[in-house]
Amino acid sequence: MHKYLRAIGFSEFDTRAKVRALVRACVKDCSGSSFTTNGEDTMLAQYCKNFSPDFGLAVCGELEENNHFTCDYYFPYLKGSGVTTEEDISIERHAARESYSGVCDDVRVGVSLIFYLQNMISYVKIKNEDRLPMRGTCLTLSGLSTQGMILMPINKNESQREQIKKESVTRHKLLQAARRGDEEAIEHLTLEDMDTYSSISRKIHYQDVFSLVDTYFMPYGVECDQYSVLGEIAECRKVENSLTNEEVYVMNITCNELSFDVCVNAKDLLGEPAVGRRFKGLIWLQGYIHFPK
């Protein structure tokens, strides 16, 4: 059973029999399907069933000659909104099955973003047509969470917000220069990080860490596509799973200058989400790559 089923409103699906019935129903009454070959004689299939306009369940497997479908795996998904990044992306296949992870190096985060690829069929088609690497792609990230809490925002006036924006733009330019090998930019960033560390080390003795750290994006656990995040809520809505009637929060959060959607079951969220407040939790990061036509 998939750990993140509960994130989209299937917290009561706790037995294999219930999950098998759900998977069969998704294939039989799907909202959309896509097919391609894996470059050999195998026909790959992906059936998607939406349980709200925002999220659903994808079932992937092989389609045999008599149109008999064999399920290999399934995963819950959240449809992200907007474009998170336009940086270069590399894709790698998982060893055990026909599923893929993507890697994106965005300088705003400070770590390589590793995500689970949602539109596997589109990627395999382009790969079979020998159209890789492809220019002009962009990425929409989203995250599913099984535990989280709401924190109040750090109080900032308008001048402080403007100063933070200016510093962010300057830092972004320095990071770009450092990636090109500019030694002066590397030295400036190193000194800046040392000053930040020194400042936080002094303040942490009499201030709470979450009053000092506005947002963060850090790898979590041993699986490479899971992260611990803290971000400001830009949008928030409560959505109902059409099958189970469970309530789910879908939030657009801004974290380390990245904007992406997060979905969490109302049962697993501590606090009341609202625009301006902060979400802190663990997420499974997914990505949808937009390929140019």
N, C-alpha and C positions, 0 to 999 in steps of 0.2 A: 504494500500500500504506500502511496506517495505521501510523504510527510506534509507537503504543502497543500493537500486537498482542502484542509480546514480553512486555509486562507481565503478561498473563494466560496465558502459557505457549506462545505461538506464535512463538518465536524462529527456528524453522527455516522458517517460511513467508515466504521471501524472494523469491518470484517471483510475477508477476501470475497465472500459471496456477494455482498452489497456492491463492492467495487466492480466485480465482473459484470454484474447486471447493469451498472452504470455505463461501463465501457461498451457493452453490446447496444445499449440504447443510444449512445452517442454515434456509433457507426450506422445504426439503422435509420436514425432521424437526425442527420448531421446538418449543420448550418452552412457548411462548405467543405469541399474536398479538393485535393491536388494530387497529381500522379507524375511520376517520371521513372526512368530506368536508372540503375546505378552504374551504367556503363557496360554491363554484362547482359544477362538474360533475365535479371530480376526486376520486377515492377514494384517500385516503392509507392506507398500510399500514405496520405495523412488526412484524417477526418477531424474536423473541428466542430464542436457543438458549443454555441453561446448560451450561457445561463443568465446573461445580462448584456447590455451593450458594451460593457467594459471587460468582462472576463468569461472564460469558458474552459473546456477540456479538449485537448488534442490527443488523438489516438493514432499511433504510427505503426506500420508493419509492412507486409508484403502481400501483393495481389497475385494469386496463381492463375493458371490458364483458364480454369473454369469459373473465374471471378470469385473464388473463395478467398476471403481475407483472413490472414493470420496476424494477430496482434503481437507485436514485439514489446512495445512499451507505451505508456501514456504519460502526459504531464499537464498540470493546470497552467493556464497562462493568463496574463493581464495585458490588455492592449494599451500600450503607452500612447501618450499624446505629444505632439510636437517633435522636434529634432533635438536630441541630447548633445550629439557631437558629430563633427564632420572629419575627424582625424582618420588616418589609415587604419584598416582592420585586417587582421589575419585570422584564418579559420583552421581549426584542427578537428579531425574526427575522433570520437571516443573509441577506445580499443574494443569495448565489449559489444557495441551495437551501432547501428547507423544513426547516430546522433552527433551533434557538433557543438563545440565551444568556440567562442570568438575572443580575441584579445585586441584591446585598443589602448594605445598609450596617449592619454590626454594629460597635458602638462598641468592642468588645473587641479588634478587630484593628487598627483605625487606618486601614485602606484599604477601598475598596469591593470586596466579594467578587464576582468575575465567574466564572461557572461555565457549563459545557455542560449543557443540559437533557436528562436521560435520558428522561423520560416526555412526549415531545413530543405524542403523540396525545391524552393526557388534557387538556393545555393547550388544544389546538386545539378539542376538543369544547366546553370551557367557554367559550372565546372565541366560537365560533359560536352558542352559546346566549345570548350577551350577558349573561354572569354576572360580568363583570369590572368593577371590581376586586372581589375576594372576600376577606372577612374570615375569620380562623381558620386560615389556611394555616401550615404549618411546613415546614422544609427539612432534608433529610438530605444532607450533603456526603460525597463520597468522592474519592479521588485515585489515579491510575495513575502509576507511576514507572518510568523506564528507567535510572535511575542513583541510587545512594544509598549511604550508609555508616552504620555504627553507632558512636556515641560513648558514652563512659562518662558517668554522671550527675554533676552537681555535688553534692558532699557537703554535706548540710544536716541539722542536728539537728531535733528535733520543735518546739522553740520558734521556730526560724527558719522552719519551714514554716507555723506558725500566724501568725507576723508577716507572711509573704508573703500569706496568705489575707486577713488584715485589710486590708492595704494595697490588695489587689486589689479588695475590696468598696468601699473608700473611693474609689478611682480610678474605678470603674464609676459610682458615684453622681455624681461630679464631671463625668464625661463626659456623662451624661444631662442634668445641669443645663446644661452648656455647649451642648449641642444645642438647648436651649430658650432660649438667649441670655443666660444668667446671666454677667455680666461678672466677678464675683468668682471663679466657678469657672474661667472661661477664664484669668484671671490666675494662679490657683493652679496650674493645669496647666502653664502656660507656665514658671513659676518651677521647678516640679518637673522638667520636661524639661531645663531649663538646668542644674540641679544634677546630674541624671543624666549629661548629656553631659560636664560638667566632671569628675565622678568617674571615668568610663570613660576619659577622655583622660589622666588621671594614671596609672591602673592599667595601661593598655595597654602602657606602656613595659616593665613587668616581669612581666606576666601574659598568658597566652594568651587570645585573644578568646572562645573557647568555654568558658572557665572563668568568664567575666564575663557572657556572654549565655546565659541558660537556654533560651529558645525565641525563634523569630522566624517571621514570615509575610510574605514580600516578593514583589511581582511580579517575573517573570523573563522576559527576552527581549521580542520584539515582539508575541507573541500574548497577548491580554488574559486568557486563562483558564489560564495557566501560571504557577506560583509556585515559589519556593525556600523550603523550610520546614525548621525544626528544632523537633522536639517530643519529648516524653517518651512512651515506649511504655507504654500501660496494659494492652493485651492483645496477644498474638501467637500465631499458629498457622501451621503449614506445610500447604499445600493442594496437591493434585495435579490437573493438568489431565486430565480423563477421556479426551481424544483423544490428546494428545501425551505424557502421563505426565511432563511437566515439572513441577518443584516451584516453587511460588510462595509467598511470605510475604504473609500478610494481617495487618496491624497496626492496632490502634486507637491513635491518638496524640492527645495533648493538646498543643495549640499555641496560645499566646496566649489560653488559657481556652476555646478551641474544641476539641471532640472530634469526630474523624472518622476513617474507615478509609482506609488506604493499601495498595495492592497493588503488589508488585515481584517480578520474576523472581529466583529464588535466584542465577542467574548474574550478575545486575547489582547484587547487594548485597554490599558489602565489610564483613565483620564478622559476628558472630553476634547476632541480635536476641534480646532478653530483656526481660521486664517491669522497668521502672525505668531501663533504658538509653534513649538518645536516638537518634532517626532523623533524619538530615540528608540531604536530597535534593531533586530537582526533580520536581514533580508536575503532571499535567494534571487540573484540578479539575472534577468533575462534580457535579451536584445532582439530587435527586429531590424534587419538591414534593408534599407530602401535601395534597390538596384535601379540605375537609370534604364529607361526603355530604349 
